[in-house]
Amino acid sequence: MARQNIPQLSTLGCATLFGPGRAAAVKACDAGYTGPVFGRNKKTADETTEPEAQNEAAEQQTKRTPQPKGEPTPTRREREAARKRPLVPDDRKAARLAQREHLRQLRQKQRVAMETGDEKYLPPRDRGPQRRFVRDWVDARFGVGEWMLLLVLAFLFISFVLTDEARLVMSQVLWLFVLAVIVECWWVARRVRKQLEAKFGEVEKGVRFYAAMRSLQIRRLRLPKPMVSRGEFPS
């Protein structure tokens, strides 16, 4: 009913506006106004632009992730579900068992690497060509520091049966030995730095301390195990 009254009102308004003599204008009003109206083009442009933007986004998504032939294209909901991963696994007990088994296998590989010198599974503190060079260089020499632990243990056991005078002499000998070990550690660190600079150019941080600490360990108890014999220095 509202739509049927609109042409009558439009005709009456046009007649009042243009006068009875302007029949062409009245007929134009009866035919309906087809000219531009404020706000009409804006809505039409928005409605036209939105589908085009959606089509372009869909085309870009299709180009970015091509679907293999013979398989249906996944919907947006399916792609979002595939990207979602639970923060907590469904079966926590199975996850703990799997993590424990993974750590056990990793420790086993590290123990084997300590025996064989495999760089792939060595701890970070023992990994790298410079640290391998340092181990071979320290293991190839005879050192005083590797006997320090044995001498200290021997002094502790013997001190229970020695007299005060003998204990005093032994303590002085022990302090002289400790001083000799400190001097040797300084010399080893300095010598290793020169060897590394000549071979690699730049010395990694902590390598000299690594060499000094290895020189204080008993040869048979060193880890990773020595890969060279006495006197077999690396080139």
Backbone bond lengths (Angstrom), bond angles and torsions (degrees), N, CA, C in turn:
res aa  C-N    CA-C-N  psi(-1)  N-CA   C-N-CA  omega(-1)  CA-C   N-CA-C  phi
1 M - - - 1.457 - - 1.512 110.13 -
2 A 1.310 116.97 -39.06 1.466 120.65 -179.61 1.498 110.71 -65.37
3 R 1.347 117.48 -35.79 1.455 120.60 -178.62 1.539 110.99 -72.17
4 Q 1.355 118.13 -32.29 1.459 120.87 179.42 1.522 112.31 -70.92
5 N 1.314 120.04 -30.77 1.455 123.27 -179.81 1.509 112.83 -78.32
6 I 1.310 117.34 -19.35 1.471 120.27 -175.26 1.514 111.82 -64.25
7 P 1.396 120.59 -45.40 1.465 119.03 178.66 1.513 113.10 -62.89
8 Q 1.390 119.66 -37.96 1.450 121.96 179.41 1.513 111.20 -62.99
9 L 1.298 116.84 -44.51 1.459 120.49 178.27 1.513 110.62 -64.71
10 S 1.331 115.56 -37.25 1.468 118.68 -179.73 1.519 110.19 -66.97
11 T 1.361 116.83 -40.18 1.463 120.50 179.30 1.513 111.34 -64.67
12 L 1.340 116.07 -43.78 1.463 120.29 179.21 1.505 111.30 -63.13
13 G 1.341 115.18 -41.99 1.466 118.31 179.42 1.502 111.68 -64.83
14 C 1.329 117.59 -39.02 1.462 120.89 -179.11 1.522 110.61 -67.98
15 A 1.346 115.98 -39.71 1.462 118.95 178.87 1.508 111.12 -63.86
16 T 1.304 116.67 -41.36 1.463 120.39 178.80 1.506 111.27 -65.85
17 L 1.353 115.82 -37.64 1.460 120.62 -175.55 1.520 111.82 -75.19
18 F 1.340 117.41 -45.82 1.460 121.12 -174.09 1.544 113.13 -96.16
19 G 1.361 116.35 -18.21 1.459 118.22 -177.42 1.509 111.42 95.76
20 P 1.357 117.91 163.75 1.471 121.10 -175.78 1.504 113.49 -70.82
21 G 1.333 117.24 -19.62 1.448 118.76 -176.33 1.499 114.38 -80.20
22 R 1.255 118.52 -12.38 1.462 120.96 -175.02 1.523 108.60 -100.51
23 A 1.277 114.98 78.36 1.471 120.73 -177.76 1.506 112.08 -71.28
24 A 1.334 114.15 -32.60 1.485 116.90 -179.51 1.507 111.17 -63.06
25 A 1.324 115.62 -38.53 1.464 118.60 179.77 1.509 110.46 -67.90
26 V 1.384 115.93 -36.94 1.453 118.90 178.99 1.506 110.68 -65.79
27 K 1.366 116.33 -41.83 1.459 119.42 177.98 1.516 111.26 -63.21
28 A 1.314 114.97 -36.49 1.477 117.82 177.95 1.510 110.76 -65.07
29 C 1.318 116.37 -39.02 1.467 118.52 178.13 1.504 111.21 -67.59
30 D 1.431 116.43 -37.59 1.456 118.61 178.11 1.512 111.72 -64.17
31 A 1.337 115.73 -36.24 1.482 119.00 -179.66 1.507 112.05 -68.65
32 G 1.301 117.30 -15.65 1.465 119.93 -179.55 1.516 110.83 99.35
33 Y 1.312 115.55 142.49 1.469 120.28 -177.44 1.509 108.96 -81.92
34 T 1.342 114.31 123.16 1.474 119.69 -178.75 1.504 112.27 -111.62
35 G 1.295 120.22 7.17 1.464 122.73 -179.40 1.511 111.71 -79.72
36 P 1.319 115.33 179.01 1.475 119.16 -178.62 1.510 112.13 -70.02
37 V 1.299 117.04 138.91 1.460 123.98 177.60 1.513 108.06 -120.06
38 F 1.325 118.23 140.50 1.463 123.02 -177.21 1.533 110.67 -61.55
39 G 1.338 116.55 125.03 1.466 121.89 177.60 1.497 114.12 96.40
40 R 1.375 119.12 -15.07 1.461 120.37 -176.19 1.524 110.92 -73.38
41 N 1.326 117.73 -45.40 1.466 120.72 -177.92 1.522 111.88 -64.89
42 K 1.323 117.39 -34.49 1.466 121.16 -179.59 1.513 111.06 -62.03
43 K 1.326 116.84 -44.87 1.458 119.87 -179.72 1.510 110.94 -67.06
44 T 1.350 115.21 -41.40 1.467 118.86 -179.42 1.512 111.01 -64.09
45 A 1.343 117.07 -40.00 1.471 120.21 179.30 1.510 111.35 -65.78
46 D 1.338 116.27 -39.76 1.467 118.86 178.61 1.509 110.85 -63.79
47 E 1.368 115.27 -42.65 1.454 118.32 -179.17 1.522 111.69 -66.29
48 T 1.337 116.54 -30.77 1.462 119.99 -179.73 1.518 111.39 -78.08
49 T 1.345 116.37 -36.44 1.470 120.20 -176.00 1.518 111.81 -73.08
50 E 1.334 117.16 -36.58 1.471 120.03 -175.82 1.521 112.49 -61.96
51 P 1.341 121.53 -47.31 1.473 119.61 177.16 1.512 112.52 -63.49
52 E 1.373 116.80 -36.10 1.459 118.33 178.80 1.520 111.42 -63.64
53 A 1.348 117.53 -41.55 1.464 120.31 178.49 1.519 111.23 -64.05
54 Q 1.332 116.33 -38.96 1.461 118.84 178.19 1.517 111.48 -66.13
55 N 1.343 116.05 -39.11 1.469 118.99 178.66 1.521 111.41 -65.30
56 E 1.354 117.14 -41.05 1.470 120.00 178.84 1.520 110.94 -64.52
57 A 1.341 117.97 -42.20 1.465 120.37 178.56 1.516 111.06 -63.21
58 A 1.344 116.25 -39.05 1.469 118.99 178.78 1.517 111.17 -66.40
59 E 1.364 116.55 -38.93 1.464 118.99 178.51 1.517 111.59 -65.82
60 Q 1.351 117.50 -41.63 1.461 120.27 177.60 1.512 111.50 -62.91
61 Q 1.319 117.33 -41.29 1.463 120.26 178.57 1.518 110.78 -63.92
62 T 1.331 116.65 -37.35 1.467 119.93 178.69 1.516 111.15 -67.76
63 K 1.346 117.24 -39.97 1.457 120.10 178.00 1.522 111.86 -68.45
64 R 1.340 117.09 -33.17 1.456 120.35 -177.11 1.514 112.12 -70.91
65 T 1.320 117.15 -40.59 1.466 121.18 -178.60 1.518 108.88 -125.13
66 P 1.324 117.96 83.95 1.473 119.38 -179.66 1.511 111.51 -65.61
67 Q 1.303 115.68 139.55 1.459 122.20 -179.38 1.523 109.21 -92.27
68 P 1.325 119.17 133.84 1.467 120.33 177.60 1.517 111.39 -59.84
69 K 1.332 114.21 153.04 1.455 119.69 -179.47 1.522 110.68 -67.67
70 G 1.312 115.29 143.84 1.454 120.12 178.10 1.511 114.35 86.30
71 E 1.344 118.45 -2.90 1.464 121.33 179.92 1.521 108.84 -115.94
72 P 1.332 117.79 141.44 1.469 119.75 -179.85 1.523 111.13 -69.48
73 T 1.311 115.16 146.59 1.459 120.15 178.60 1.525 109.67 -71.27
74 P 1.339 118.36 126.01 1.468 119.37 -179.09 1.518 111.06 -69.21
75 T 1.306 115.43 147.43 1.455 120.83 178.08 1.523 109.70 -78.20
76 R 1.319 114.95 171.55 1.463 119.74 -179.88 1.524 111.43 -64.02
77 R 1.312 116.93 -38.70 1.467 120.29 179.14 1.523 111.21 -65.18
78 E 1.335 116.33 -38.03 1.467 119.32 178.68 1.524 111.59 -68.13
79 R 1.346 117.49 -37.88 1.459 119.95 178.01 1.518 111.56 -66.59
80 E 1.333 117.26 -40.75 1.459 119.91 178.04 1.519 111.32 -65.39
81 A 1.323 117.28 -38.83 1.468 120.25 178.29 1.519 111.35 -66.51
82 A 1.336 117.66 -32.82 1.467 120.32 179.15 1.515 111.52 -71.00
83 R 1.356 116.23 -31.80 1.461 118.98 179.91 1.513 112.83 -77.81
84 K 1.297 118.26 -21.36 1.462 121.32 -178.29 1.519 110.42 -77.09
85 R 1.345 115.70 132.40 1.457 121.90 176.53 1.525 108.71 -127.64
86 P 1.284 118.44 136.48 1.468 119.46 -179.96 1.516 111.38 -68.70
87 L 1.348 115.35 137.20 1.459 119.54 177.62 1.518 111.59 -68.46
88 V 1.286 117.49 -34.40 1.465 122.66 179.27 1.519 107.76 -116.59
89 P 1.325 118.43 125.89 1.469 119.14 -179.86 1.517 111.38 -63.31
90 D 1.323 114.89 156.42 1.459 120.00 -178.42 1.526 111.13 -65.59
91 D 1.321 116.88 -44.58 1.458 121.61 -178.82 1.529 108.47 -105.34
92 R 1.318 116.91 96.38 1.464 120.32 -176.86 1.521 111.88 -69.47
93 K 1.305 117.32 -34.38 1.459 120.01 179.96 1.522 110.78 -64.67
94 A 1.321 116.69 -43.35 1.466 119.87 177.97 1.521 111.11 -65.69
95 A 1.338 117.00 -36.07 1.465 119.81 178.42 1.524 111.09 -66.01
96 R 1.338 116.87 -40.64 1.469 119.63 177.93 1.520 111.43 -64.97
97 L 1.318 116.53 -40.88 1.462 119.49 178.62 1.527 111.25 -64.65
98 A 1.330 116.37 -40.16 1.465 119.34 178.73 1.524 111.46 -66.10
99 Q 1.343 116.34 -40.20 1.461 119.76 177.81 1.522 111.31 -65.64
100 R 1.324 116.60 -40.48 1.466 120.23 178.79 1.524 111.19 -64.54
101 E 1.310 116.71 -40.36 1.463 120.16 178.64 1.527 111.20 -66.37
102 H 1.325 115.94 -38.38 1.468 119.38 177.92 1.529 111.17 -63.61
103 L 1.328 117.42 -43.17 1.462 120.56 178.70 1.525 111.32 -65.83
104 R 1.325 116.82 -37.15 1.463 119.59 178.91 1.526 111.23 -64.32
105 Q 1.318 116.17 -43.34 1.462 119.57 177.99 1.526 111.54 -65.36
106 L 1.335 116.76 -36.96 1.455 119.73 178.82 1.523 111.37 -66.23
107 R 1.340 117.16 -41.72 1.472 119.99 177.77 1.525 111.20 -64.98
108 Q 1.328 116.22 -37.54 1.459 119.52 177.70 1.529 111.01 -63.37
109 K 1.315 116.73 -42.39 1.463 120.16 178.32 1.529 111.20 -65.83
110 Q 1.334 117.06 -35.96 1.457 119.69 177.76 1.525 111.65 -67.93
111 R 1.336 117.37 -37.13 1.470 119.53 177.09 1.527 110.95 -64.51
112 V 1.317 116.12 -41.77 1.468 119.26 177.53 1.523 110.44 -64.98
113 A 1.336 116.61 -39.08 1.464 119.58 178.80 1.520 111.54 -65.59
114 M 1.327 117.65 -33.34 1.463 120.22 176.07 1.524 111.64 -65.11
115 E 1.313 116.62 -30.25 1.465 120.49 179.09 1.525 111.88 -81.46
116 T 1.319 116.87 -37.26 1.463 121.01 -173.35 1.523 113.89 -102.51
117 G 1.340 117.50 -15.42 1.459 119.97 -178.33 1.512 114.27 80.13
118 D 1.336 118.21 21.82 1.462 121.91 179.82 1.530 109.35 -67.98
119 E 1.331 116.38 119.08 1.463 120.88 -175.60 1.526 112.74 -67.41
120 K 1.319 117.84 -25.02 1.462 121.17 -173.40 1.519 112.14 -65.29
121 Y 1.318 117.85 -37.74 1.464 121.25 -174.43 1.525 112.54 -113.53
122 L 1.312 118.65 12.88 1.456 120.43 175.55 1.527 110.19 -73.00
123 P 1.328 118.35 151.95 1.467 120.11 174.19 1.525 110.62 -61.86
124 P 1.327 117.60 158.48 1.474 119.90 -178.87 1.521 113.62 -58.71
125 R 1.337 118.68 -31.66 1.465 119.90 -178.39 1.521 112.29 -69.73
126 D 1.336 118.51 -20.20 1.465 122.40 -179.41 1.521 112.71 -108.19
127 R 1.315 118.29 4.12 1.458 120.93 -172.69 1.523 110.43 -96.03
128 G 1.328 115.54 144.18 1.457 120.71 175.67 1.516 112.26 121.35
129 P 1.338 117.18 153.58 1.469 120.03 -178.94 1.520 113.58 -67.30
130 Q 1.327 117.89 -33.15 1.459 119.13 -179.62 1.525 111.55 -69.30
131 R 1.301 117.37 -40.81 1.466 119.64 178.99 1.527 110.89 -70.84
132 R 1.306 117.52 -31.95 1.467 119.80 173.76 1.530 110.21 -64.76
133 F 1.314 116.92 -41.38 1.464 120.75 177.10 1.525 111.03 -62.82
134 V 1.334 116.68 -41.99 1.470 120.80 179.61 1.520 110.66 -62.99
135 R 1.324 117.84 -43.79 1.469 120.42 179.50 1.526 110.98 -61.06
136 D 1.315 116.31 -45.74 1.467 118.99 -179.44 1.525 111.35 -64.99
137 W 1.321 116.81 -37.94 1.466 119.18 -179.30 1.527 111.36 -68.81
138 V 1.322 117.56 -42.96 1.471 120.92 179.72 1.524 110.62 -68.48
139 D 1.332 117.82 -40.15 1.466 120.84 -178.29 1.523 112.33 -70.08
140 A 1.314 117.93 -21.02 1.464 120.49 -178.00 1.526 113.17 -82.76
141 R 1.307 118.94 -12.03 1.463 121.18 -175.91 1.526 111.39 -106.10
142 F 1.334 114.03 161.89 1.461 121.46 171.62 1.522 107.71 -92.69
143 G 1.325 116.92 127.79 1.455 120.43 -177.43 1.515 112.53 -126.99
144 V 1.327 114.42 154.94 1.468 120.67 177.31 1.517 110.62 -82.02
145 G 1.317 116.58 -32.57 1.453 120.25 -175.07 1.512 114.28 -64.04
146 E 1.341 118.04 -28.99 1.466 119.41 -178.92 1.525 112.86 -68.94
147 W 1.344 117.50 -12.95 1.467 121.11 177.60 1.526 112.65 -99.16
148 M 1.304 117.84 -0.67 1.458 119.84 -174.92 1.523 111.50 -65.25
149 L 1.320 118.30 -43.44 1.465 120.89 -178.70 1.526 111.16 -62.29
150 L 1.320 117.32 -41.94 1.468 120.21 178.68 1.519 111.29 -65.13
151 L 1.327 116.98 -39.57 1.468 119.73 -179.95 1.526 111.45 -66.94
152 V 1.316 117.58 -39.23 1.467 120.49 179.11 1.523 110.67 -65.67
153 L 1.322 118.18 -43.21 1.467 120.91 178.02 1.525 111.19 -64.06
154 A 1.321 116.85 -39.80 1.468 119.89 178.15 1.525 111.04 -64.52
155 F 1.305 117.13 -40.39 1.461 119.96 179.16 1.527 111.24 -64.74
156 L 1.325 118.14 -38.15 1.462 120.67 179.40 1.524 111.69 -64.35
157 F 1.323 118.01 -39.15 1.464 120.21 -179.94 1.531 111.86 -75.00
158 I 1.317 116.33 -39.46 1.467 119.21 -176.57 1.522 111.29 -73.40
159 S 1.322 117.76 -28.22 1.465 120.23 -176.45 1.524 112.63 -63.01
160 F 1.342 118.80 -19.54 1.469 120.38 179.78 1.531 111.94 -74.44
161 V 1.317 117.13 -23.50 1.472 119.95 -176.00 1.518 112.55 -110.52
162 L 1.328 118.28 -5.27 1.456 121.29 -179.20 1.522 110.82 -85.53
163 T 1.307 113.87 156.44 1.463 119.05 173.88 1.521 109.37 -76.48
164 D 1.316 114.93 173.81 1.463 118.57 -178.82 1.524 111.38 -65.14
165 E 1.356 116.48 -39.51 1.461 119.16 179.72 1.531 110.95 -65.60
166 A 1.317 116.93 -43.35 1.468 120.15 179.41 1.530 111.27 -67.60
167 R 1.328 115.77 -35.61 1.466 118.59 178.73 1.524 110.44 -66.22
168 L 1.344 117.15 -37.14 1.455 120.99 178.42 1.531 110.91 -64.86
169 V 1.321 115.79 -42.07 1.470 119.79 178.70 1.531 110.28 -64.80
170 M 1.306 117.09 -42.57 1.467 120.53 -179.98 1.529 111.84 -64.28
171 S 1.319 116.36 -38.13 1.465 118.94 178.93 1.523 111.11 -65.95
172 Q 1.329 117.09 -37.84 1.464 119.79 177.02 1.531 111.53 -65.88
173 V 1.331 115.57 -40.91 1.467 119.46 177.01 1.529 110.47 -63.17
174 L 1.316 115.79 -38.73 1.461 119.54 -179.91 1.525 111.13 -65.34
175 W 1.330 117.11 -40.87 1.457 119.72 179.17 1.531 111.40 -66.50
176 L 1.321 117.04 -37.09 1.465 119.57 175.26 1.531 111.02 -63.56
177 F 1.312 115.15 -38.95 1.464 119.09 178.90 1.527 110.64 -66.01
178 V 1.322 117.28 -41.13 1.466 120.83 178.16 1.529 110.45 -62.68
179 L 1.328 116.95 -40.28 1.459 120.24 177.42 1.528 111.18 -62.63
180 A 1.334 116.16 -40.96 1.468 119.86 177.67 1.529 111.10 -63.93
181 V 1.315 117.10 -37.02 1.467 120.40 178.78 1.529 110.74 -66.51
182 I 1.331 117.33 -40.36 1.465 120.42 178.87 1.526 110.66 -62.66
183 V 1.338 116.01 -43.53 1.465 119.89 178.09 1.528 110.46 -63.22
184 E 1.324 116.83 -39.59 1.461 119.73 179.76 1.529 111.10 -65.41
185 C 1.326 117.87 -40.99 1.469 120.54 178.67 1.524 110.84 -61.63
186 W 1.327 116.67 -41.52 1.463 119.76 177.43 1.525 110.76 -62.92
187 W 1.339 116.58 -42.29 1.464 120.24 -179.71 1.532 111.48 -66.65
188 V 1.336 117.01 -39.76 1.467 120.74 179.24 1.528 110.37 -63.46
189 A 1.332 117.18 -45.26 1.465 120.22 179.87 1.525 111.12 -62.31
190 R 1.314 117.08 -40.78 1.468 120.80 179.64 1.521 111.07 -67.98
191 R 1.329 116.55 -41.97 1.462 120.52 -179.51 1.531 111.51 -67.10
192 V 1.304 115.89 -39.79 1.465 120.20 179.17 1.525 110.49 -64.95
193 R 1.318 117.53 -40.23 1.466 120.04 179.01 1.526 111.12 -60.12
194 K 1.310 117.71 -42.78 1.467 120.41 178.91 1.525 111.25 -65.43
195 Q 1.336 116.31 -40.89 1.463 119.52 179.20 1.530 111.43 -63.92
196 L 1.322 116.74 -41.34 1.464 120.35 -179.39 1.525 111.60 -69.67
197 E 1.320 117.44 -38.76 1.461 119.92 177.40 1.520 111.41 -63.58
198 A 1.322 116.66 -37.13 1.463 119.75 179.42 1.528 111.91 -70.99
199 K 1.333 117.51 -31.56 1.467 120.56 -175.53 1.523 113.21 -94.46
200 F 1.346 117.34 -42.03 1.464 120.99 -173.98 1.528 113.40 -109.97
201 G 1.310 118.04 -17.35 1.459 120.80 179.88 1.519 113.07 90.60
202 E 1.311 118.12 -53.77 1.465 122.91 -179.18 1.517 109.40 -119.16
203 V 1.329 115.96 134.79 1.461 121.56 -176.79 1.521 109.15 -95.47
204 E 1.320 116.74 131.38 1.459 121.44 178.19 1.528 110.49 -71.21
205 K 1.320 114.68 154.01 1.455 120.54 179.65 1.524 110.58 -70.83
206 G 1.341 116.46 133.94 1.460 121.97 177.19 1.512 115.05 87.51
207 V 1.325 118.79 -0.06 1.463 120.55 -176.90 1.527 110.74 -72.58
208 R 1.315 118.24 -38.60 1.478 120.48 -179.67 1.528 111.22 -65.72
209 F 1.323 116.63 -41.79 1.468 119.32 175.94 1.524 110.64 -64.21
210 Y 1.319 116.37 -36.97 1.468 121.35 177.30 1.524 110.69 -61.00
211 A 1.324 117.66 -41.27 1.466 121.64 178.66 1.525 111.23 -67.34
212 A 1.336 117.30 -41.55 1.462 120.11 -179.28 1.526 111.22 -65.53
213 M 1.321 118.13 -41.75 1.459 120.55 179.89 1.526 112.09 -67.89
214 R 1.310 117.59 -34.64 1.467 119.50 178.52 1.524 111.00 -70.50
215 S 1.322 116.51 -32.50 1.469 118.96 178.76 1.522 112.27 -68.39
216 L 1.339 118.48 -18.01 1.466 121.66 178.45 1.521 112.94 -86.65
217 Q 1.320 118.28 -8.75 1.462 121.51 -177.68 1.524 110.91 -90.67
218 I 1.325 114.94 148.88 1.464 120.02 174.76 1.527 108.36 -65.73
219 R 1.305 115.98 137.97 1.462 119.75 -172.14 1.526 111.99 -57.97
220 R 1.304 118.68 -42.62 1.464 121.35 -177.20 1.524 112.69 -70.85
221 L 1.321 117.46 -19.81 1.461 121.33 -178.09 1.525 112.91 -100.39
222 R 1.305 117.39 4.19 1.461 119.65 -178.01 1.529 110.93 -74.00
223 L 1.323 114.72 140.89 1.464 122.30 175.79 1.525 108.69 -132.70
224 P 1.313 116.68 131.42 1.467 130.21 -6.47 1.523 112.16 -58.75
225 K 1.310 116.23 152.14 1.454 121.40 -175.60 1.525 110.73 -64.09
226 P 1.344 116.75 149.01 1.472 119.82 178.59 1.522 111.60 -60.88
227 M 1.323 115.56 135.44 1.458 122.64 179.71 1.528 112.55 -104.04
228 V 1.342 117.65 -1.77 1.464 122.29 -178.80 1.523 108.82 -127.20
229 S 1.315 115.51 162.48 1.462 122.00 178.07 1.521 109.89 -92.34
230 R 1.315 116.20 171.67 1.462 121.23 176.94 1.529 109.47 -62.67
231 G 1.327 115.13 132.74 1.453 120.41 179.80 1.515 114.75 83.03
232 E 1.319 119.23 -2.73 1.469 122.70 -178.86 1.533 109.20 -96.00
233 F 1.317 116.02 76.99 1.459 121.20 -176.27 1.529 110.46 -77.15
234 P 1.332 117.41 145.21 1.479 119.56 178.57 1.520 110.91 -71.11
235 S 1.304 115.68 149.66 1.465 120.71 -178.82 1.530 110.82 -86.65
